[in-house]
Each structure stands twice: as structure tokens, then as C-alpha cells.
């Protein structure tokens, strides 16, 4: 298929319409449903490559209906297909978004290994479900307004429960952490969601998730961003992050990913927010924070954002440090 041809959007729309009719006509035929999901995924992938916008509503609901009927047999296929379709950024109608969210919550919970269903943990289905959650909240303010706080709360609780479950008993699943962090990061744009993230243990989940995935730059970048935004306006939350080893996580991040501009920018910003009291600032200096900030500024000399964030942190670190610490740490030299 040549996506560059001017008639591609027309053929793609016809292909999606045909796929929808097939899925809708044979809702209990597992083989046909799998083929239909594959077809819809392929069309969605090609449409994304050509920036073609297609109405995904007509095929989305039959896939959800078939998933309800066939259950575990097509859950992975249907979630992967929905994720691919949502990549086209088509705005679903409110009732469609609500149905998609409820269905995804139920499917993920059923395969989480932590529900009363008795089913074992299925990392592949959970990962696909988390990816769908991340896309549901791609426009977080709109999604929260449409879904209402009760449904949003269910998603936040489930996402954080799964992060803890991976940390405690199911082993490390980087994509679950990455998509889960995307959900939390996007919901940090909505003030009403902050308390929910905190209530369900978001701070420790993020810090422990960062620690368990120290080599994953994507997770580190998102983790620093979440910590910074949760802490931005609340002294008590800042202190909780510090007491939960958040500073250690950020400093380790800066050592491991010193060459990654996106990670370092978020880490410097998070560090400046966490310089909340003299004890914390002294701890950061003693742990080599100044050297790490100096190193970040030197490596990323061309990044004005890193220079600004690192200088903010250095100025805060020097605000009430002992003269001996100032002299031995080269803070003044770095600020100059």
C-alpha cells in the first residue's frame, strides 16, 4: 500500500468500514475477530504514517463488544488494536470514551493477578491496557471532565496497584512502568488528581519504580517530572519525597544518564524543587549534587533549559550552606 497516493485516505476509510462490518457480523468467532483486529491495526498504522485522520468510532465499539463476549481469547488483540486506533488522535464521543475506559479497567483488573477473579497475572494484556490508559489521558483535562472523578480514581488506583504489584511480586515489566508513569504524568496536569495520586501511594511507587529501572531513561525522565510536579507547591509533599529517598533517586539518575539531555533537564528541575530545607540541601551537597550539576552544565552547554534549571538548583544549594561547604564544593565557581 502506497500511503503517499492521494486516494489512500479513501481506501483506508473503506478498509476500516469493511473491517467494522466483519467484526460486527461475527462477534463470537474468535478467528475472524483476531483477523479483524489485525486488519484494523494495519490500517491504523498506515494511516498514522501518512497523517490520515479516520473516524475510529465505528470500529472501536464492535471490538469492545466482541471482547466482552469472547473474553480472554482476544483481550490482547483487542487492546493492541484499540491502542493503534487511538494513535490516530480521533476524538471519541463522551459515551465512547467512558465505555472504553470502563472496559479497559475491567480487562486490566481481570488480568492483574491482584483481583478477586483468581486469574494469574498476564503482563502482555496489562501492558496493552496501560498503553490504552495513557492514550485515554493524552488530553487529560478533557478526559477527566468527560469521565468524572470516580472513573479517574479507579484508573489511578489500578495503575498504582499494578506498579506496586510489579515491584513486589511479578518482577520488573519496564513497559508497565513506562505507560503507568505516562498516565500519572499526564494526570499531574489536573489539580484534582494530585491528591488521588498521593492517596494511593504515588510518591513511593514512582521513586521505587525509578530505582528498579535505573537504566531506563524514559522511566527516569517521567519519574523526575512526576516528582517535580507533585512537589511544586506543597512543602509537606516535598518533605515526603525527600524522606522517601526521592533525592537519592534523582542523583542516581543524574549519574547514570548524564549524557541524556531530556533526563538531565528533568532531574535538575526536580532537584531545585526538592531543595526545601537546610538539612536536605546539605545532604544533596554531601552526596555530590554540586559536582553532578556542574557536570550537567558542562556536558549540555548548548541547552539553555539545563543551564537555567541547574543554576536554579545551585543557587538554592548555596543559599544557607556553611562557608566550608561552599569553598570545597565550588558552588560559587559554578554559578559564575
N, C-alpha and C positions, 0 to 999 in steps of 0.2 A: 504494500500500500504506500503510495507516494503522498505524504501529508502536505506536500508543497502545492499540489494541484488545487485550483480554485474550487473544484467541485467536491473536495474532501469533506467539508462540513456537512454537505447534503447527504453524502454516502454514510458518514458516521452517524448522523441522526436516524437514517433509515435502518442502519445496523442495530442501533440501540433500541429502536422501536420494535424490530423483529425479535430481538433477544427478549425484550419485555413480554411480548406475546407468547413466546415459547415457555418462559418461566411461569407465566400466569396460567397457561393451559395445562401444564403438567406439574402441579405443585408438590405432588408426593413421589415423583420419580427421581430418585437420588442421582442417577447417571445424567439425566437431562438437566437437572439443577446444577450439577458440577460443570457441565459443558456450558450452560448459560452463564454461570458466574465467570468462567474463563473468558467467554466472548465479551462480556461487559467490561472485564478488567482490561482486555486487549484494546477495546475501543477507547476506554478512558485513558490508557497510557498514550495511545497515538494522538488523542485529542489534546492532551497536556503538552505533548511535544510541539504541536502546531498552534498552541494557544487558542484552540477552538472551544467555544462555550456551548455546552449541550445541557438541555433540561434533564436532570438525573432523577427527578421526582417519579416519573412513570415507571422506572425500573427499580428504584430503591424499595418501594413498598412491597412489590411482589417478592423480592428477595427476602425481606423481613418476614413475610407471611410463610414462605417456604421454610425458612429457618425455624419458625415456631412449630411447623408441622413435622419436620424431619429431625430437628434437634441436633445431637452431637455429630450426625453423619455429614452435615455440611456447614457446621459452625465456622470452621477455619476458612473455608472457601467464601462464605457469605461475608464475613468480616473483612477479609482481604479485598473483596470486590467493593464493598462499601467505602473502604479507605481509599481505593483507587478512584472511585467516582467522586468522592468529596474533594479529591485533589484538583478537580476542575473548577472549584470555588463557586459553584452554583448555589445561590441562597435558597435553602429549603423553606417551605412554608412552616409557620409555627407548629402546626399539628404534626407535621412530618418530623421536625426536629425533636419534638417531645417523644414521639413514638420511637424514633431511632435511639434516643438516649435511654429510655426505659428498657428497650430490647437489649441494648448493649450492656447495660448494668446487669440485667438478669443472666445474660450469656457468660459474661466475665465472672460473675459471682459463682455461677454453677461450676465453672472450671478452675476456680481459685484454690481449691483444696482447703479452704477455711470456712466454707458454708455448711449448712446442715444437710446439703444434698447427698453427702457421703462420697461424691466423686473425687478422684485424685486430681492433683494439680496438673494442668496442661499448659506448659509455658508458651507453646505456639499460639493457642487460642487467646490466652491472656495478653500476649504481646500485641496481637492484631487488635484486640479490644482496646488496649491502651492507646494504640495509634489512632483509632476512631475517636476516642475521647479527646485526644489532642486536637484533632481537626474540628470536633464539635465546638471547642472553645477557641478556635482561631480568631474569632471576633468575640472576645469574652463578655464585653458589656451587653452586646445584643443577645448572646446566648443565655446569659444569666437572667436578663429581662424576660425572655421567652419561656425559659424553663421554670423559673421561680426558684427560690432559695431551698425549698425542700428537696427538689431533684438534684440541685447542685450539691447540696450537703451529702446526698447518697453517693455521688461520684467522688467527692473529696475523701470521704471516709473509706470508700473501696480502694481508691488509688493508694492512699497511705497504708491501709491494711496490707495491701499486696507488696508494697515496698518493705514493710516490716517482715512479712512472711518470707520474702526472698532473703532478707538479711539473716533471719533466724533459722529457717529450716529447708528452704527449697534451693539454696545455692544462688550464685550470682547469675543474674539474667540482665546483661547490660541494656538491652533494648527496652525491657520493662522499666528500668530506672530512667532511661533517657526519655521515653514517652511520658512516663509519670511525672518527671520533672518539668516537661513541657506543659502539662496540664496545670501544675502548680504555678509555674512561672506566668502563664497567661492569666490565671485567676488572681494573681497579685495585682492586676490592673483594676480589680474591683474591690473597693474598700470593705464591703460587707463579707467578702470571702476570707479576709485576713484572719479573723477570729476563728473561723471554721478550720483553717489550715493549722492554726496554733492549737485549737482544742483537740484535734485528732493526732497531735504529736508531730507536726510538720517539721519543727526545728531539728529534733533528734533524727528523724527519718532522713532529712536532707544531708545532715552532717555525716551520719553513718553511711549513707549511700555514697557520698563523695569519698569517704575513707575506703570503702570496699571497692571503688572503681577509680583508684588513684591515677591510673594510666589512661583513662578515657577523657580526652579533652572536652568532648561535647558535654558530658555529665558535669565536669568541673566548672565549665563556663556557666551552665544553667544553675548549678548549685550556688555559686557565688552570687549570681543575680538574684536568686530567691532570697538568700540570707540578707542581702543588702536591702531589698525592698520590704521585707518583713520588719527589718530593724529601723528603717529610715526615720520614723517619727516617734518611736516609743523607747524610752530609756530602759524600761523593765525588760523589753524583748531583747534589746542589745545585750544586757547583762546575762540574760538566759542563754543567748547564743555563745557568749564568752565562756560561761560556766559549763556549757555542753561541748567544749573543745572546738568551737567554731573557728577560733583564731588559728589553732593548730592546723585545721583542715585547709584554711586559706593559705597559710605559709607553706605547707607541704605542696599545695597546688602550684605556688609560685616557683618552687624549686624544680618540680617535675616538668612543668610546661613553660619554662622561662622564654622559649622562642615563639610561643603561640600568642599572637597579638590579641586575639579575641578573649582568650582565657585571662591573660595578664591584665587587660583593661578592666575586666570584671573583678578580678582579685584585688587590684589596687583600690578600686572604688569600695569594695566590701571592707577592706582593711581600714580605710579612712572613716567609714561609718562606725566601725567597731572600736575605735579609739575613745572609749566612753569615759574612762576614769584613769587616774594616775597609775593605779596598780596594773591595769590592762596595758597601758602604754609602755610601762617599764618592762612588762613581760614580753611585749612584741619586740622591743629593742634588744632585750637579752637573748631572744630566740633568733636573732639575726634579721629582723624585719627591715632595718635600715639598709643593710647590705643587699637584701633582696629587692628593695625599692630602687636603690642605686643601679643595680644590675638591670632591672626592667627599663629604667630610663636610658641606660647606655645602649642596650640591645635594640630598643624601639625608639631611637632618637627621632625618627620621622613621624611618629604618631603623636599628634598634639593631645589626643584624648588620654593616652597613657601618661604623657608628661604632666598633664593637668591633674589626673587622679593621683599619681604618685606624689606630686608636690603637696597636694591636699593632705595626704597621709603623713608626709614628712613634717609639715608644719604643725600638725596636731601632735605628733610624737615629741616634737621639741618644745611644746608649749609649757610644760612644767617639769621637764626632765632634770635630774641633777647635773650640775656642771661637769662632773667627772664622766658621766654617760655621754653628754654632748661632745666632749673632747675626744673620747675614744671611739665614738661611732661615726664621726664625720658627717653628722646631720647638717651642720652649717655649710660645709663644702657642697653637699648635695643640693641644698636649697639655692645656693649661689649659682 
